[in-house]
Amino acid sequence: MKIITRRKYLDRIIELNGTPDIKIITGIRRSGKSKLMQAYIEYLKTQSENINIIFVDFMDLAYEEIKEYHALHSYVEEN
């Protein structure tokens, strides 16, 4: 599958880095929101060696047991 780089969107998220507002990525199903988030995570990793990020893709069956906030909290605390 070919991945389309959305540099404009990534640059916009990077520009907002460090602002106090909550950022929300929205879009139709299968439009690349997760891939955009993964690209942003890779960018953040290049900026700092000691960065603590947990990415949970709820479409991945590996995370199927995390269906409610208690399970999510436990997962974050463990990782």
Protein Blocks (a to p, Z undefined) as FASTA:
>chain_A
ZZdddfklmmmmmmmgoiabdcdddddehilpmmmmmmmmmmmmmmpmbbcdddddfkbm
klmmmmbfklmmmmmmmZZ
